[in-house]
Structures are given as structure tokens and as C-alpha cells.
């Protein structure tokens, strides 16, 4: 899953960011597969900006990793900011 957003930095240059989310089972965090996925994301220019644990019945079951990278480097031109709303907030 990726999304694109925009901001203006101090120099007045419009920056656009692309976002990506990866999900792992909590048991996978200690595995080599998890490390390999992090390394691959870094090679592709993704920066880890947030982690979210998903718990059920009081126990962590999944971890969600949120990454961002410059969308300009991918050739996406600055444009109007689009904000996605969840179905529960769109009411």
C-alpha cells in the first residue's frame, strides 16, 4: 500500500512523499526474513517513520511498519494535496 502527500519546506520547495506499509507477524520480527525486508526497503530509498503493534486479547499479534521516501525521485510532480479518510471518519 502506498500513498502520496505534499508539504512545503523552508526554502519554498514543494516536496512530495510516497508512503508504504509492511505487516509482519510478531514472531517474524526476530527472523532473517524481517531483516532482509528492512534492508531491501532501505536500498529502495524507504525510511522507516513509524511502527504500530496490533494486539488481540492483550497480546501483540502483528507489527505494521510505515515507511516514506521522496516521490519526486520517482518522477511524481508536485500537485494538490489529497487526504484519504477512513470509512469511519468520512461520515
Secondary structure, 3 states (H helix, E strand, C coil): CEEEEEEECCCCCEEEEEEEEEEEEHHHHHCHHHHHHHHHHHHCCCEEEEEEEEEECCEEEEEEEEEEEECHHHCCCCCCCCCCCCCCCCC
